[in-house]
Amino acid sequence: MSRPSASVFVRCSCGHLHWGRYGAAGLLLVDPARGVLLQRRAWWVHHGRTWALPGGAIEAGETARSAAAREAFEEASVPADAFRAVAASVVDHGEWSYTTVLALADGAEARVANTESAEVRWVDPDDVPGYRLHHDFAAAWPALRDRAGQELVLVVDAANVVGSRPDGWWRDRHGAAERLRDQLAKLAEAGVPDPDDAAVTWWPRVVLVVEGQAKHVTGVPGVEVVAADTDGDSKIVEVVARQQAKVLVATADRELRRRVEALGASILGPGTLRSQLDEL
């Protein structure tokens, strides 16, 4: 049997009326040179004539990430290969939720693509509050503004993480590092929770720093591998220092933690990382 249509209104426990049987999702697309892509809703749709994000109901069996990409194409003609999704922020009403997918543009062009859109426009983030916004978007914007244009870089101390579990890694350090790399590639696709906000999930750029017998491990899609010729800790500090993003470092080394925290990075313990990998 087919699932019921997503195109219905749902009343949540707060008493508010929302569109989408399975929830809804929108795309917060940021281009550093042009700003944030906003859509002015057509007069005839729910909350018409207000500005918000391209978005709509999630279809049965669809992820919020794919729904946001689909809606951005249907409403604003933005193809999925023109941006990179970096995070998802969820507002959960129990019976209904809205997921904002934050993404970075890669030269994306946008135009009105269907009758649900009256106009699409790139707007400076500082100017967004001056528009007549959809009230839910207006409420969410301050928190979204803090994350707009950001990404998460997960820097992994391979030697420390591999050595955190006695699984025979000492017999084949190269192979153990490759296994970790492949698990990290799956994690980059699945996402990691924000250490400070349970409502946010990041799809990180992963940098795996290897050394010694593992230094010839090569990268794969989703995981950049950086080899340290001598001092692995110093290479990790170097990698962290050159990032212009939110950085999470996976290590249990106390001195290394002190050095990267001084650069503004947060710490993810190897045990926590291993638990996330085991869930994949």
Residue pairs with C-beta under 8 A, 6 or more apart in sequence:
2 60
3 60
3 61
4 21
4 60
5 21
6 20
6 21
6 22
6 57
6 58
6 59
6 60
7 19
7 20
7 21
7 57
8 19
8 20
8 21
9 17
9 18
9 19
9 46
10 17
10 18
10 19
10 20
10 21
10 95
10 96
11 17
11 18
11 95
12 18
12 93
12 94
12 95
12 96
13 93
13 94
13 95
14 93
16 93
18 24
18 93
18 96
18 98
19 46
19 56
19 57
20 56
20 57
20 58
20 96
21 57
21 60
22 57
22 58
22 59
22 60
22 62
23 57
23 58
23 64
23 96
23 97
23 98
23 99
24 55
24 56
24 57
24 58
24 67
24 96
24 97
24 98
24 99
25 55
25 56
25 58
25 64
25 65
25 67
25 68
25 71
25 98
25 99
25 100
25 101
26 52
26 53
26 54
26 55
26 56
26 68
26 71
26 98
26 99
26 100
26 101
27 37
27 53
27 54
27 55
27 68
27 69
27 71
27 72
27 78
27 83
27 100
27 101
27 103
28 36
28 53
28 100
28 101
28 102
28 103
28 144
28 148
29 36
29 37
29 54
29 72
29 78
29 83
29 103
29 104
29 105
29 108
29 110
30 36
30 37
30 102
30 103
30 104
30 105
30 125
30 148
30 149
31 37
31 104
31 105
31 108
31 122
32 149
34 105
34 122
35 122
35 123
35 124
35 125
35 127
36 122
36 123
36 124
36 125
36 128
36 148
37 53
37 54
37 76
37 78
37 105
37 108
37 110
37 120
37 121
37 122
37 123
38 51
38 52
38 53
38 120
38 121
38 122
38 123
38 128
38 131
39 51
39 52
39 53
39 54
39 75
39 76
39 117
39 119
39 120
40 49
40 50
40 51
40 117
40 118
40 119
40 120
40 121
41 47
41 48
41 49
41 50
41 51
41 52
41 116
41 117
41 118
41 134
42 48
42 49
42 115
42 116
42 117
42 118
43 49
43 118
45 116
47 134
47 135
49 118
49 132
50 132
50 133
50 134
50 135
50 137
51 131
51 132
51 133
51 134
51 137
52 133
52 134
52 136
52 137
53 100
53 137
54 68
54 71
54 72
54 75
54 76
54 78
54 117
54 120
55 67
55 68
55 71
55 72
55 75
56 67
56 71
56 74
56 75
56 116
57 67
58 64
58 67
58 99
59 67
62 70
64 88
64 90
64 99
64 101
65 85
65 88
65 99
65 101
67 99
68 85
68 99
68 100
68 101
69 80
69 85
69 101
72 78
72 80
73 79
73 80
73 113
74 113
74 114
75 112
75 113
75 114
75 116
75 117
75 120
76 110
76 111
76 112
76 113
76 117
76 120
77 109
77 110
77 111
77 112
77 113
78 108
78 109
78 110
79 108
82 105
82 106
82 107
82 108
82 109
83 103
83 104
83 105
83 106
83 108
84 103
84 104
84 106
85 101
85 102
85 103
85 203
86 102
86 103
86 104
86 150
86 151
86 152
86 202
86 203
87 101
87 102
87 147
87 150
87 151
87 152
87 194
87 200
87 201
87 202
87 203
88 99
88 100
88 101
88 102
88 191
88 200
88 201
88 203
89 99
89 100
89 102
89 140
89 143
89 144
89 147
89 199
89 200
90 97
90 98
90 99
90 100
90 199
90 200
90 201
91 97
91 98
91 99
91 100
91 136
91 140
91 199
92 199
98 136
100 140
100 144
102 144
102 147
102 148
102 150
104 149
104 151
110 120
110 122
111 120
112 118
112 119
112 120
123 131
125 145
125 148
125 149
128 141
128 145
129 138
129 141
133 141
147 200
150 245
150 246
151 202
151 204
151 205
151 245
151 246
152 192
152 194
152 202
152 203
152 204
152 205
152 245
152 246
152 247
152 248
153 204
153 205
153 206
153 207
153 243
153 245
153 246
153 247
153 248
154 184
154 187
154 188
154 192
154 204
154 205
154 206
154 207
154 248
154 249
154 250
154 268
155 207
155 209
155 236
155 239
155 240
155 243
155 247
155 248
155 249
155 250
155 260
155 265
156 180
156 184
156 206
156 207
156 208
156 209
156 249
156 250
156 251
156 273
157 209
157 232
157 233
157 236
157 249
157 250
157 251
157 253
157 256
158 177
158 180
158 208
158 209
158 210
158 211
158 214
158 217
158 232
159 210
159 211
159 212
159 214
159 232
160 250
160 251
160 252
160 253
160 256
160 270
161 180
161 250
161 251
161 270
161 273
161 274
162 169
162 173
162 176
162 177
162 180
162 214
163 169
164 252
164 270
164 271
164 274
165 274
167 176
168 176
169 176
173 212
173 213
173 214
174 213
174 214
174 216
174 217
176 214
177 208
177 210
177 214
177 217
178 217
180 208
181 208
181 217
181 219
181 220
181 223
181 225
182 220
183 277
183 280
184 206
184 208
184 222
184 223
184 277
185 206
185 220
185 221
185 222
185 223
186 277
186 280
187 204
187 206
187 276
187 277
187 280
188 203
188 204
188 205
188 206
188 222
188 223
189 203
189 222
190 280
191 201
191 202
191 203
191 204
192 201
192 202
192 204
192 248
192 276
193 200
193 201
193 202
194 200
194 201
194 202
195 248
195 266
195 268
196 266
202 246
204 248
205 224
205 245
206 222
206 223
206 224
207 223
207 224
207 225
207 226
207 239
208 217
208 219
208 223
208 224
208 225
208 226
209 225
209 226
209 227
209 228
209 232
209 235
209 236
209 239
210 217
210 225
210 226
210 227
210 228
210 232
211 227
211 228
211 230
211 231
211 232
211 235
212 232
215 227
215 228
215 229
216 227
217 225
217 227
218 225
219 225
226 235
226 239
227 235
228 234
228 235
228 236
233 253
233 255
233 256
233 259
236 249
236 251
236 256
236 260
237 256
237 259
237 260
237 263
240 247
240 249
240 260
240 263
240 265
241 263
246 266
247 260
247 263
247 264
247 265
247 266
248 265
248 266
248 267
248 268
249 256
249 257
249 260
249 265
249 266
249 267
249 268
250 267
250 268
250 269
250 270
250 273
251 257
251 260
251 267
251 270
252 269
252 270
257 267
260 267
261 267
